[in-house]
Amino acid sequence: MSTVYYSNKHIEIVKNGIEAISKILNGKDTSEKESLLFCLDRFLDPYYGYNLPHKNEIEELLQNVIINVNPIGVKEDALQLLTDYCWPPFTVLENNLSKIEPELLPNVKYAINMNDGT
């Protein structure tokens, strides 16, 4: 079992914009990815009142985390952020279903179809 935390460094990464966020999420350091995703939860949650000017880019980045080579736990965290704080369409996911691991596919399909029936 591991513990994931974020620090002021991660908060600054989010505040510095999409390039800084992308550098971490597209990087190789799994623990940094986990920490930044945990930090993004704070910034995406409407309860805290943040209004990120680059939210659409973050949504696309989260989708790319899910379809690219990453540990399942990182992909699950990214998918959780999408389903908790974002709304379809998730075009990157829709266009790359063949890249989704079988264990994630039901939740990815749920995310893609969250607006069905509304």
Phi and psi restraints in degrees (range 20) as a CNS / XPLOR table:
assign (resid 1 and name C) (resid 2 and name N)
       (resid 2 and name CA) (resid 2 and name C) 1.0 -120.6 20.0 2
assign (resid 2 and name N) (resid 2 and name CA)
       (resid 2 and name C) (resid 3 and name N) 1.0 160.5 20.0 2
assign (resid 2 and name C) (resid 3 and name N)
       (resid 3 and name CA) (resid 3 and name C) 1.0 -110.6 20.0 2
assign (resid 3 and name N) (resid 3 and name CA)
       (resid 3 and name C) (resid 4 and name N) 1.0 132.0 20.0 2
assign (resid 3 and name C) (resid 4 and name N)
       (resid 4 and name CA) (resid 4 and name C) 1.0 -109.0 20.0 2
assign (resid 4 and name N) (resid 4 and name CA)
       (resid 4 and name C) (resid 5 and name N) 1.0 132.6 20.0 2
assign (resid 4 and name C) (resid 5 and name N)
       (resid 5 and name CA) (resid 5 and name C) 1.0 -140.8 20.0 2
assign (resid 5 and name N) (resid 5 and name CA)
       (resid 5 and name C) (resid 6 and name N) 1.0 164.1 20.0 2
assign (resid 5 and name C) (resid 6 and name N)
       (resid 6 and name CA) (resid 6 and name C) 1.0 -129.3 20.0 2
assign (resid 6 and name N) (resid 6 and name CA)
       (resid 6 and name C) (resid 7 and name N) 1.0 156.6 20.0 2
assign (resid 6 and name C) (resid 7 and name N)
       (resid 7 and name CA) (resid 7 and name C) 1.0 -123.6 20.0 2
assign (resid 7 and name N) (resid 7 and name CA)
       (resid 7 and name C) (resid 8 and name N) 1.0 -177.1 20.0 2
assign (resid 7 and name C) (resid 8 and name N)
       (resid 8 and name CA) (resid 8 and name C) 1.0 -59.3 20.0 2
assign (resid 8 and name N) (resid 8 and name CA)
       (resid 8 and name C) (resid 9 and name N) 1.0 -29.0 20.0 2
assign (resid 8 and name C) (resid 9 and name N)
       (resid 9 and name CA) (resid 9 and name C) 1.0 -59.6 20.0 2
assign (resid 9 and name N) (resid 9 and name CA)
       (resid 9 and name C) (resid 10 and name N) 1.0 -43.1 20.0 2
assign (resid 9 and name C) (resid 10 and name N)
       (resid 10 and name CA) (resid 10 and name C) 1.0 -70.4 20.0 2
assign (resid 10 and name N) (resid 10 and name CA)
       (resid 10 and name C) (resid 11 and name N) 1.0 -37.2 20.0 2
assign (resid 10 and name C) (resid 11 and name N)
       (resid 11 and name CA) (resid 11 and name C) 1.0 -60.7 20.0 2
assign (resid 11 and name N) (resid 11 and name CA)
       (resid 11 and name C) (resid 12 and name N) 1.0 -43.5 20.0 2
assign (resid 11 and name C) (resid 12 and name N)
       (resid 12 and name CA) (resid 12 and name C) 1.0 -64.7 20.0 2
assign (resid 12 and name N) (resid 12 and name CA)
       (resid 12 and name C) (resid 13 and name N) 1.0 -37.2 20.0 2
assign (resid 12 and name C) (resid 13 and name N)
       (resid 13 and name CA) (resid 13 and name C) 1.0 -59.4 20.0 2
assign (resid 13 and name N) (resid 13 and name CA)
       (resid 13 and name C) (resid 14 and name N) 1.0 -46.6 20.0 2
assign (resid 13 and name C) (resid 14 and name N)
       (resid 14 and name CA) (resid 14 and name C) 1.0 -63.0 20.0 2
assign (resid 14 and name N) (resid 14 and name CA)
       (resid 14 and name C) (resid 15 and name N) 1.0 -44.4 20.0 2
assign (resid 14 and name C) (resid 15 and name N)
       (resid 15 and name CA) (resid 15 and name C) 1.0 -67.1 20.0 2
assign (resid 15 and name N) (resid 15 and name CA)
       (resid 15 and name C) (resid 16 and name N) 1.0 -25.4 20.0 2
assign (resid 15 and name C) (resid 16 and name N)
       (resid 16 and name CA) (resid 16 and name C) 1.0 -77.4 20.0 2
assign (resid 16 and name N) (resid 16 and name CA)
       (resid 16 and name C) (resid 17 and name N) 1.0 -10.2 20.0 2
assign (resid 16 and name C) (resid 17 and name N)
       (resid 17 and name CA) (resid 17 and name C) 1.0 109.1 20.0 2
assign (resid 17 and name N) (resid 17 and name CA)
       (resid 17 and name C) (resid 18 and name N) 1.0 -177.1 20.0 2
assign (resid 17 and name C) (resid 18 and name N)
       (resid 18 and name CA) (resid 18 and name C) 1.0 -65.6 20.0 2
assign (resid 18 and name N) (resid 18 and name CA)
       (resid 18 and name C) (resid 19 and name N) 1.0 -33.5 20.0 2
assign (resid 18 and name C) (resid 19 and name N)
       (resid 19 and name CA) (resid 19 and name C) 1.0 -64.1 20.0 2
assign (resid 19 and name N) (resid 19 and name CA)
       (resid 19 and name C) (resid 20 and name N) 1.0 -43.4 20.0 2
assign (resid 19 and name C) (resid 20 and name N)
       (resid 20 and name CA) (resid 20 and name C) 1.0 -66.5 20.0 2
assign (resid 20 and name N) (resid 20 and name CA)
       (resid 20 and name C) (resid 21 and name N) 1.0 -41.2 20.0 2
assign (resid 20 and name C) (resid 21 and name N)
       (resid 21 and name CA) (resid 21 and name C) 1.0 -64.1 20.0 2
assign (resid 21 and name N) (resid 21 and name CA)
       (resid 21 and name C) (resid 22 and name N) 1.0 -45.7 20.0 2
assign (resid 21 and name C) (resid 22 and name N)
       (resid 22 and name CA) (resid 22 and name C) 1.0 -61.2 20.0 2
assign (resid 22 and name N) (resid 22 and name CA)
       (resid 22 and name C) (resid 23 and name N) 1.0 -39.7 20.0 2
assign (resid 22 and name C) (resid 23 and name N)
       (resid 23 and name CA) (resid 23 and name C) 1.0 -58.0 20.0 2
assign (resid 23 and name N) (resid 23 and name CA)
       (resid 23 and name C) (resid 24 and name N) 1.0 -40.7 20.0 2
assign (resid 23 and name C) (resid 24 and name N)
       (resid 24 and name CA) (resid 24 and name C) 1.0 -74.6 20.0 2
assign (resid 24 and name N) (resid 24 and name CA)
       (resid 24 and name C) (resid 25 and name N) 1.0 -49.8 20.0 2
assign (resid 24 and name C) (resid 25 and name N)
       (resid 25 and name CA) (resid 25 and name C) 1.0 -69.0 20.0 2
assign (resid 25 and name N) (resid 25 and name CA)
       (resid 25 and name C) (resid 26 and name N) 1.0 -22.1 20.0 2
assign (resid 25 and name C) (resid 26 and name N)
       (resid 26 and name CA) (resid 26 and name C) 1.0 -97.9 20.0 2
assign (resid 26 and name N) (resid 26 and name CA)
       (resid 26 and name C) (resid 27 and name N) 1.0 2.0 20.0 2
assign (resid 26 and name C) (resid 27 and name N)
       (resid 27 and name CA) (resid 27 and name C) 1.0 -84.1 20.0 2
assign (resid 27 and name N) (resid 27 and name CA)
       (resid 27 and name C) (resid 28 and name N) 1.0 -168.6 20.0 2
assign (resid 27 and name C) (resid 28 and name N)
       (resid 28 and name CA) (resid 28 and name C) 1.0 -102.1 20.0 2
assign (resid 28 and name N) (resid 28 and name CA)
       (resid 28 and name C) (resid 29 and name N) 1.0 -16.0 20.0 2
assign (resid 28 and name C) (resid 29 and name N)
       (resid 29 and name CA) (resid 29 and name C) 1.0 -82.7 20.0 2
assign (resid 29 and name N) (resid 29 and name CA)
       (resid 29 and name C) (resid 30 and name N) 1.0 103.2 20.0 2
assign (resid 29 and name C) (resid 30 and name N)
       (resid 30 and name CA) (resid 30 and name C) 1.0 -61.8 20.0 2
assign (resid 30 and name N) (resid 30 and name CA)
       (resid 30 and name C) (resid 31 and name N) 1.0 -41.8 20.0 2
assign (resid 30 and name C) (resid 31 and name N)
       (resid 31 and name CA) (resid 31 and name C) 1.0 -66.1 20.0 2
assign (resid 31 and name N) (resid 31 and name CA)
       (resid 31 and name C) (resid 32 and name N) 1.0 -35.0 20.0 2
assign (resid 31 and name C) (resid 32 and name N)
       (resid 32 and name CA) (resid 32 and name C) 1.0 -67.6 20.0 2
assign (resid 32 and name N) (resid 32 and name CA)
       (resid 32 and name C) (resid 33 and name N) 1.0 -39.3 20.0 2
assign (resid 32 and name C) (resid 33 and name N)
       (resid 33 and name CA) (resid 33 and name C) 1.0 -60.6 20.0 2
assign (resid 33 and name N) (resid 33 and name CA)
       (resid 33 and name C) (resid 34 and name N) 1.0 -47.0 20.0 2
assign (resid 33 and name C) (resid 34 and name N)
       (resid 34 and name CA) (resid 34 and name C) 1.0 -60.9 20.0 2
assign (resid 34 and name N) (resid 34 and name CA)
       (resid 34 and name C) (resid 35 and name N) 1.0 -43.4 20.0 2
assign (resid 34 and name C) (resid 35 and name N)
       (resid 35 and name CA) (resid 35 and name C) 1.0 -65.0 20.0 2
assign (resid 35 and name N) (resid 35 and name CA)
       (resid 35 and name C) (resid 36 and name N) 1.0 -42.4 20.0 2
assign (resid 35 and name C) (resid 36 and name N)
       (resid 36 and name CA) (resid 36 and name C) 1.0 -68.5 20.0 2
assign (resid 36 and name N) (resid 36 and name CA)
       (resid 36 and name C) (resid 37 and name N) 1.0 -39.2 20.0 2
assign (resid 36 and name C) (resid 37 and name N)
       (resid 37 and name CA) (resid 37 and name C) 1.0 -62.2 20.0 2
assign (resid 37 and name N) (resid 37 and name CA)
       (resid 37 and name C) (resid 38 and name N) 1.0 -39.4 20.0 2
assign (resid 37 and name C) (resid 38 and name N)
       (resid 38 and name CA) (resid 38 and name C) 1.0 -63.8 20.0 2
assign (resid 38 and name N) (resid 38 and name CA)
       (resid 38 and name C) (resid 39 and name N) 1.0 -41.2 20.0 2
assign (resid 38 and name C) (resid 39 and name N)
       (resid 39 and name CA) (resid 39 and name C) 1.0 -65.4 20.0 2
assign (resid 39 and name N) (resid 39 and name CA)
       (resid 39 and name C) (resid 40 and name N) 1.0 -40.2 20.0 2
assign (resid 39 and name C) (resid 40 and name N)
       (resid 40 and name CA) (resid 40 and name C) 1.0 -61.0 20.0 2
assign (resid 40 and name N) (resid 40 and name CA)
       (resid 40 and name C) (resid 41 and name N) 1.0 -29.1 20.0 2
assign (resid 40 and name C) (resid 41 and name N)
       (resid 41 and name CA) (resid 41 and name C) 1.0 -55.8 20.0 2
assign (resid 41 and name N) (resid 41 and name CA)
       (resid 41 and name C) (resid 42 and name N) 1.0 -42.3 20.0 2
assign (resid 41 and name C) (resid 42 and name N)
       (resid 42 and name CA) (resid 42 and name C) 1.0 -63.3 20.0 2
assign (resid 42 and name N) (resid 42 and name CA)
       (resid 42 and name C) (resid 43 and name N) 1.0 -43.1 20.0 2
assign (resid 42 and name C) (resid 43 and name N)
       (resid 43 and name CA) (resid 43 and name C) 1.0 -78.0 20.0 2
assign (resid 43 and name N) (resid 43 and name CA)
       (resid 43 and name C) (resid 44 and name N) 1.0 -25.1 20.0 2
assign (resid 43 and name C) (resid 44 and name N)
       (resid 44 and name CA) (resid 44 and name C) 1.0 -89.0 20.0 2
assign (resid 44 and name N) (resid 44 and name CA)
       (resid 44 and name C) (resid 45 and name N) 1.0 -24.2 20.0 2
assign (resid 44 and name C) (resid 45 and name N)
       (resid 45 and name CA) (resid 45 and name C) 1.0 -68.9 20.0 2
assign (resid 45 and name N) (resid 45 and name CA)
       (resid 45 and name C) (resid 46 and name N) 1.0 119.1 20.0 2
assign (resid 45 and name C) (resid 46 and name N)
       (resid 46 and name CA) (resid 46 and name C) 1.0 -61.3 20.0 2
assign (resid 46 and name N) (resid 46 and name CA)
       (resid 46 and name C) (resid 47 and name N) 1.0 -20.8 20.0 2
assign (resid 46 and name C) (resid 47 and name N)
       (resid 47 and name CA) (resid 47 and name C) 1.0 -56.3 20.0 2
assign (resid 47 and name N) (resid 47 and name CA)
       (resid 47 and name C) (resid 48 and name N) 1.0 -37.2 20.0 2
assign (resid 47 and name C) (resid 48 and name N)
       (resid 48 and name CA) (resid 48 and name C) 1.0 -84.6 20.0 2
assign (resid 48 and name N) (resid 48 and name CA)
       (resid 48 and name C) (resid 49 and name N) 1.0 -9.4 20.0 2
assign (resid 48 and name C) (resid 49 and name N)
       (resid 49 and name CA) (resid 49 and name C) 1.0 77.4 20.0 2
assign (resid 49 and name N) (resid 49 and name CA)
       (resid 49 and name C) (resid 50 and name N) 1.0 14.8 20.0 2
assign (resid 49 and name C) (resid 50 and name N)
       (resid 50 and name CA) (resid 50 and name C) 1.0 -76.9 20.0 2
assign (resid 50 and name N) (resid 50 and name CA)
       (resid 50 and name C) (resid 51 and name N) 1.0 145.6 20.0 2
assign (resid 50 and name C) (resid 51 and name N)
       (resid 51 and name CA) (resid 51 and name C) 1.0 -127.5 20.0 2
assign (resid 51 and name N) (resid 51 and name CA)
       (resid 51 and name C) (resid 52 and name N) 1.0 88.2 20.0 2
assign (resid 51 and name C) (resid 52 and name N)
       (resid 52 and name CA) (resid 52 and name C) 1.0 -70.8 20.0 2
assign (resid 52 and name N) (resid 52 and name CA)
       (resid 52 and name C) (resid 53 and name N) 1.0 126.5 20.0 2
assign (resid 52 and name C) (resid 53 and name N)
       (resid 53 and name CA) (resid 53 and name C) 1.0 -70.1 20.0 2
assign (resid 53 and name N) (resid 53 and name CA)
       (resid 53 and name C) (resid 54 and name N) 1.0 -15.1 20.0 2
assign (resid 53 and name C) (resid 54 and name N)
       (resid 54 and name CA) (resid 54 and name C) 1.0 -115.7 20.0 2
assign (resid 54 and name N) (resid 54 and name CA)
       (resid 54 and name C) (resid 55 and name N) 1.0 33.7 20.0 2
assign (resid 54 and name C) (resid 55 and name N)
       (resid 55 and name CA) (resid 55 and name C) 1.0 -61.5 20.0 2
assign (resid 55 and name N) (resid 55 and name CA)
       (resid 55 and name C) (resid 56 and name N) 1.0 -40.0 20.0 2
assign (resid 55 and name C) (resid 56 and name N)
       (resid 56 and name CA) (resid 56 and name C) 1.0 -62.0 20.0 2
assign (resid 56 and name N) (resid 56 and name CA)
       (resid 56 and name C) (resid 57 and name N) 1.0 -40.2 20.0 2
assign (resid 56 and name C) (resid 57 and name N)
       (resid 57 and name CA) (resid 57 and name C) 1.0 -67.1 20.0 2
assign (resid 57 and name N) (resid 57 and name CA)
       (resid 57 and name C) (resid 58 and name N) 1.0 -36.3 20.0 2
assign (resid 57 and name C) (resid 58 and name N)
       (resid 58 and name CA) (resid 58 and name C) 1.0 -64.5 20.0 2
assign (resid 58 and name N) (resid 58 and name CA)
       (resid 58 and name C) (resid 59 and name N) 1.0 -42.7 20.0 2
assign (resid 58 and name C) (resid 59 and name N)
       (resid 59 and name CA) (resid 59 and name C) 1.0 -57.7 20.0 2
assign (resid 59 and name N) (resid 59 and name CA)
       (resid 59 and name C) (resid 60 and name N) 1.0 -44.3 20.0 2
assign (resid 59 and name C) (resid 60 and name N)
       (resid 60 and name CA) (resid 60 and name C) 1.0 -65.3 20.0 2
assign (resid 60 and name N) (resid 60 and name CA)
       (resid 60 and name C) (resid 61 and name N) 1.0 -40.9 20.0 2
assign (resid 60 and name C) (resid 61 and name N)
       (resid 61 and name CA) (resid 61 and name C) 1.0 -61.9 20.0 2
assign (resid 61 and name N) (resid 61 and name CA)
       (resid 61 and name C) (resid 62 and name N) 1.0 -42.6 20.0 2
assign (resid 61 and name C) (resid 62 and name N)
       (resid 62 and name CA) (resid 62 and name C) 1.0 -61.8 20.0 2
assign (resid 62 and name N) (resid 62 and name CA)
       (resid 62 and name C) (resid 63 and name N) 1.0 -39.8 20.0 2
assign (resid 62 and name C) (resid 63 and name N)
       (resid 63 and name CA) (resid 63 and name C) 1.0 -63.4 20.0 2
assign (resid 63 and name N) (resid 63 and name CA)
       (resid 63 and name C) (resid 64 and name N) 1.0 -40.0 20.0 2
assign (resid 63 and name C) (resid 64 and name N)
       (resid 64 and name CA) (resid 64 and name C) 1.0 -67.8 20.0 2
assign (resid 64 and name N) (resid 64 and name CA)
       (resid 64 and name C) (resid 65 and name N) 1.0 -33.9 20.0 2
assign (resid 64 and name C) (resid 65 and name N)
       (resid 65 and name CA) (resid 65 and name C) 1.0 -58.9 20.0 2
assign (resid 65 and name N) (resid 65 and name CA)
       (resid 65 and name C) (resid 66 and name N) 1.0 -39.3 20.0 2
assign (resid 65 and name C) (resid 66 and name N)
       (resid 66 and name CA) (resid 66 and name C) 1.0 -70.6 20.0 2
assign (resid 66 and name N) (resid 66 and name CA)
       (resid 66 and name C) (resid 67 and name N) 1.0 -36.6 20.0 2
assign (resid 66 and name C) (resid 67 and name N)
       (resid 67 and name CA) (resid 67 and name C) 1.0 -90.6 20.0 2
assign (resid 67 and name N) (resid 67 and name CA)
       (resid 67 and name C) (resid 68 and name N) 1.0 -17.0 20.0 2
assign (resid 67 and name C) (resid 68 and name N)
       (resid 68 and name CA) (resid 68 and name C) 1.0 -88.8 20.0 2
assign (resid 68 and name N) (resid 68 and name CA)
       (resid 68 and name C) (resid 69 and name N) 1.0 175.7 20.0 2
assign (resid 68 and name C) (resid 69 and name N)
       (resid 69 and name CA) (resid 69 and name C) 1.0 -73.2 20.0 2
assign (resid 69 and name N) (resid 69 and name CA)
       (resid 69 and name C) (resid 70 and name N) 1.0 108.6 20.0 2
assign (resid 69 and name C) (resid 70 and name N)
       (resid 70 and name CA) (resid 70 and name C) 1.0 -151.1 20.0 2
assign (resid 70 and name N) (resid 70 and name CA)
       (resid 70 and name C) (resid 71 and name N) 1.0 156.1 20.0 2
assign (resid 70 and name C) (resid 71 and name N)
       (resid 71 and name CA) (resid 71 and name C) 1.0 -61.1 20.0 2
assign (resid 71 and name N) (resid 71 and name CA)
       (resid 71 and name C) (resid 72 and name N) 1.0 149.9 20.0 2
assign (resid 71 and name C) (resid 72 and name N)
       (resid 72 and name CA) (resid 72 and name C) 1.0 -53.9 20.0 2
assign (resid 72 and name N) (resid 72 and name CA)
       (resid 72 and name C) (resid 73 and name N) 1.0 -41.9 20.0 2
assign (resid 72 and name C) (resid 73 and name N)
       (resid 73 and name CA) (resid 73 and name C) 1.0 -59.2 20.0 2
assign (resid 73 and name N) (resid 73 and name CA)
       (resid 73 and name C) (resid 74 and name N) 1.0 -40.4 20.0 2
assign (resid 73 and name C) (resid 74 and name N)
       (resid 74 and name CA) (resid 74 and name C) 1.0 -66.4 20.0 2
assign (resid 74 and name N) (resid 74 and name CA)
       (resid 74 and name C) (resid 75 and name N) 1.0 -42.9 20.0 2
assign (resid 74 and name C) (resid 75 and name N)
       (resid 75 and name CA) (resid 75 and name C) 1.0 -63.1 20.0 2
assign (resid 75 and name N) (resid 75 and name CA)
       (resid 75 and name C) (resid 76 and name N) 1.0 -41.1 20.0 2
assign (resid 75 and name C) (resid 76 and name N)
       (resid 76 and name CA) (resid 76 and name C) 1.0 -63.3 20.0 2
assign (resid 76 and name N) (resid 76 and name CA)
       (resid 76 and name C) (resid 77 and name N) 1.0 -40.6 20.0 2
assign (resid 76 and name C) (resid 77 and name N)
       (resid 77 and name CA) (resid 77 and name C) 1.0 -63.3 20.0 2
assign (resid 77 and name N) (resid 77 and name CA)
       (resid 77 and name C) (resid 78 and name N) 1.0 -43.0 20.0 2
assign (resid 77 and name C) (resid 78 and name N)
       (resid 78 and name CA) (resid 78 and name C) 1.0 -64.1 20.0 2
assign (resid 78 and name N) (resid 78 and name CA)
       (resid 78 and name C) (resid 79 and name N) 1.0 -41.5 20.0 2
assign (resid 78 and name C) (resid 79 and name N)
       (resid 79 and name CA) (resid 79 and name C) 1.0 -65.7 20.0 2
assign (resid 79 and name N) (resid 79 and name CA)
       (resid 79 and name C) (resid 80 and name N) 1.0 -38.5 20.0 2
assign (resid 79 and name C) (resid 80 and name N)
       (resid 80 and name CA) (resid 80 and name C) 1.0 -61.4 20.0 2
assign (resid 80 and name N) (resid 80 and name CA)
       (resid 80 and name C) (resid 81 and name N) 1.0 -41.8 20.0 2
assign (resid 80 and name C) (resid 81 and name N)
       (resid 81 and name CA) (resid 81 and name C) 1.0 -62.8 20.0 2
assign (resid 81 and name N) (resid 81 and name CA)
       (resid 81 and name C) (resid 82 and name N) 1.0 -41.7 20.0 2
assign (resid 81 and name C) (resid 82 and name N)
       (resid 82 and name CA) (resid 82 and name C) 1.0 -61.4 20.0 2
assign (resid 82 and name N) (resid 82 and name CA)
       (resid 82 and name C) (resid 83 and name N) 1.0 -47.1 20.0 2
assign (resid 82 and name C) (resid 83 and name N)
       (resid 83 and name CA) (resid 83 and name C) 1.0 -74.3 20.0 2
assign (resid 83 and name N) (resid 83 and name CA)
       (resid 83 and name C) (resid 84 and name N) 1.0 -25.7 20.0 2
assign (resid 83 and name C) (resid 84 and name N)
       (resid 84 and name CA) (resid 84 and name C) 1.0 -81.7 20.0 2
assign (resid 84 and name N) (resid 84 and name CA)
       (resid 84 and name C) (resid 85 and name N) 1.0 -37.4 20.0 2
assign (resid 84 and name C) (resid 85 and name N)
       (resid 85 and name CA) (resid 85 and name C) 1.0 -127.8 20.0 2
assign (resid 85 and name N) (resid 85 and name CA)
       (resid 85 and name C) (resid 86 and name N) 1.0 0.2 20.0 2
assign (resid 85 and name C) (resid 86 and name N)
       (resid 86 and name CA) (resid 86 and name C) 1.0 -125.5 20.0 2
assign (resid 86 and name N) (resid 86 and name CA)
       (resid 86 and name C) (resid 87 and name N) 1.0 173.5 20.0 2
assign (resid 86 and name C) (resid 87 and name N)
       (resid 87 and name CA) (resid 87 and name C) 1.0 -140.2 20.0 2
assign (resid 87 and name N) (resid 87 and name CA)
       (resid 87 and name C) (resid 88 and name N) 1.0 139.2 20.0 2
assign (resid 87 and name C) (resid 88 and name N)
       (resid 88 and name CA) (resid 88 and name C) 1.0 -60.9 20.0 2
assign (resid 88 and name N) (resid 88 and name CA)
       (resid 88 and name C) (resid 89 and name N) 1.0 161.3 20.0 2
assign (resid 88 and name C) (resid 89 and name N)
       (resid 89 and name CA) (resid 89 and name C) 1.0 -82.7 20.0 2
assign (resid 89 and name N) (resid 89 and name CA)
       (resid 89 and name C) (resid 90 and name N) 1.0 145.7 20.0 2
assign (resid 89 and name C) (resid 90 and name N)
       (resid 90 and name CA) (resid 90 and name C) 1.0 -113.1 20.0 2
assign (resid 90 and name N) (resid 90 and name CA)
       (resid 90 and name C) (resid 91 and name N) 1.0 77.0 20.0 2
assign (resid 90 and name C) (resid 91 and name N)
       (resid 91 and name CA) (resid 91 and name C) 1.0 -60.1 20.0 2
assign (resid 91 and name N) (resid 91 and name CA)
       (resid 91 and name C) (resid 92 and name N) 1.0 -39.8 20.0 2
assign (resid 91 and name C) (resid 92 and name N)
       (resid 92 and name CA) (resid 92 and name C) 1.0 -60.5 20.0 2
assign (resid 92 and name N) (resid 92 and name CA)
       (resid 92 and name C) (resid 93 and name N) 1.0 -44.4 20.0 2
assign (resid 92 and name C) (resid 93 and name N)
       (resid 93 and name CA) (resid 93 and name C) 1.0 -65.6 20.0 2
assign (resid 93 and name N) (resid 93 and name CA)
       (resid 93 and name C) (resid 94 and name N) 1.0 -46.3 20.0 2
assign (resid 93 and name C) (resid 94 and name N)
       (resid 94 and name CA) (resid 94 and name C) 1.0 -57.1 20.0 2
assign (resid 94 and name N) (resid 94 and name CA)
       (resid 94 and name C) (resid 95 and name N) 1.0 -39.5 20.0 2
assign (resid 94 and name C) (resid 95 and name N)
       (resid 95 and name CA) (resid 95 and name C) 1.0 -83.4 20.0 2
assign (resid 95 and name N) (resid 95 and name CA)
       (resid 95 and name C) (resid 96 and name N) 1.0 -4.1 20.0 2
assign (resid 95 and name C) (resid 96 and name N)
       (resid 96 and name CA) (resid 96 and name C) 1.0 -133.2 20.0 2
assign (resid 96 and name N) (resid 96 and name CA)
       (resid 96 and name C) (resid 97 and name N) 1.0 32.0 20.0 2
assign (resid 96 and name C) (resid 97 and name N)
       (resid 97 and name CA) (resid 97 and name C) 1.0 -57.6 20.0 2
assign (resid 97 and name N) (resid 97 and name CA)
       (resid 97 and name C) (resid 98 and name N) 1.0 -29.4 20.0 2
assign (resid 97 and name C) (resid 98 and name N)
       (resid 98 and name CA) (resid 98 and name C) 1.0 -68.3 20.0 2
assign (resid 98 and name N) (resid 98 and name CA)
       (resid 98 and name C) (resid 99 and name N) 1.0 -16.0 20.0 2
assign (resid 98 and name C) (resid 99 and name N)
       (resid 99 and name CA) (resid 99 and name C) 1.0 -92.3 20.0 2
assign (resid 99 and name N) (resid 99 and name CA)
       (resid 99 and name C) (resid 100 and name N) 1.0 -2.2 20.0 2
assign (resid 99 and name C) (resid 100 and name N)
       (resid 100 and name CA) (resid 100 and name C) 1.0 -88.0 20.0 2
assign (resid 100 and name N) (resid 100 and name CA)
       (resid 100 and name C) (resid 101 and name N) 1.0 132.6 20.0 2
assign (resid 100 and name C) (resid 101 and name N)
       (resid 101 and name CA) (resid 101 and name C) 1.0 -63.6 20.0 2
assign (resid 101 and name N) (resid 101 and name CA)
       (resid 101 and name C) (resid 102 and name N) 1.0 145.7 20.0 2
assign (resid 101 and name C) (resid 102 and name N)
       (resid 102 and name CA) (resid 102 and name C) 1.0 -54.2 20.0 2
assign (resid 102 and name N) (resid 102 and name CA)
       (resid 102 and name C) (resid 103 and name N) 1.0 -37.3 20.0 2
assign (resid 102 and name C) (resid 103 and name N)
       (resid 103 and name CA) (resid 103 and name C) 1.0 -71.3 20.0 2
assign (resid 103 and name N) (resid 103 and name CA)
       (resid 103 and name C) (resid 104 and name N) 1.0 -19.2 20.0 2
assign (resid 103 and name C) (resid 104 and name N)
       (resid 104 and name CA) (resid 104 and name C) 1.0 -96.8 20.0 2
assign (resid 104 and name N) (resid 104 and name CA)
       (resid 104 and name C) (resid 105 and name N) 1.0 -18.2 20.0 2
assign (resid 104 and name C) (resid 105 and name N)
       (resid 105 and name CA) (resid 105 and name C) 1.0 -55.4 20.0 2
assign (resid 105 and name N) (resid 105 and name CA)
       (resid 105 and name C) (resid 106 and name N) 1.0 -44.5 20.0 2
assign (resid 105 and name C) (resid 106 and name N)
       (resid 106 and name CA) (resid 106 and name C) 1.0 -59.8 20.0 2
assign (resid 106 and name N) (resid 106 and name CA)
       (resid 106 and name C) (resid 107 and name N) 1.0 -40.6 20.0 2
assign (resid 106 and name C) (resid 107 and name N)
       (resid 107 and name CA) (resid 107 and name C) 1.0 -72.9 20.0 2
assign (resid 107 and name N) (resid 107 and name CA)
       (resid 107 and name C) (resid 108 and name N) 1.0 -32.9 20.0 2
assign (resid 107 and name C) (resid 108 and name N)
       (resid 108 and name CA) (resid 108 and name C) 1.0 -67.0 20.0 2
assign (resid 108 and name N) (resid 108 and name CA)
       (resid 108 and name C) (resid 109 and name N) 1.0 -44.2 20.0 2
assign (resid 108 and name C) (resid 109 and name N)
       (resid 109 and name CA) (resid 109 and name C) 1.0 -63.0 20.0 2
assign (resid 109 and name N) (resid 109 and name CA)
       (resid 109 and name C) (resid 110 and name N) 1.0 -37.3 20.0 2
assign (resid 109 and name C) (resid 110 and name N)
       (resid 110 and name CA) (resid 110 and name C) 1.0 -59.6 20.0 2
assign (resid 110 and name N) (resid 110 and name CA)
       (resid 110 and name C) (resid 111 and name N) 1.0 -47.3 20.0 2
assign (resid 110 and name C) (resid 111 and name N)
       (resid 111 and name CA) (resid 111 and name C) 1.0 -59.9 20.0 2
assign (resid 111 and name N) (resid 111 and name CA)
       (resid 111 and name C) (resid 112 and name N) 1.0 -45.4 20.0 2
assign (resid 111 and name C) (resid 112 and name N)
       (resid 112 and name CA) (resid 112 and name C) 1.0 -61.7 20.0 2
assign (resid 112 and name N) (resid 112 and name CA)
       (resid 112 and name C) (resid 113 and name N) 1.0 -33.9 20.0 2
assign (resid 112 and name C) (resid 113 and name N)
       (resid 113 and name CA) (resid 113 and name C) 1.0 -104.0 20.0 2
assign (resid 113 and name N) (resid 113 and name CA)
       (resid 113 and name C) (resid 114 and name N) 1.0 18.4 20.0 2
assign (resid 113 and name C) (resid 114 and name N)
       (resid 114 and name CA) (resid 114 and name C) 1.0 -59.8 20.0 2
assign (resid 114 and name N) (resid 114 and name CA)
       (resid 114 and name C) (resid 115 and name N) 1.0 -27.4 20.0 2
assign (resid 114 and name C) (resid 115 and name N)
       (resid 115 and name CA) (resid 115 and name C) 1.0 -91.1 20.0 2
assign (resid 115 and name N) (resid 115 and name CA)
       (resid 115 and name C) (resid 116 and name N) 1.0 -0.6 20.0 2
assign (resid 115 and name C) (resid 116 and name N)
       (resid 116 and name CA) (resid 116 and name C) 1.0 -65.9 20.0 2
assign (resid 116 and name N) (resid 116 and name CA)
       (resid 116 and name C) (resid 117 and name N) 1.0 137.9 20.0 2
assign (resid 116 and name C) (resid 117 and name N)
       (resid 117 and name CA) (resid 117 and name C) 1.0 88.1 20.0 2
assign (resid 117 and name N) (resid 117 and name CA)
       (resid 117 and name C) (resid 118 and name N) 1.0 4.3 20.0 2
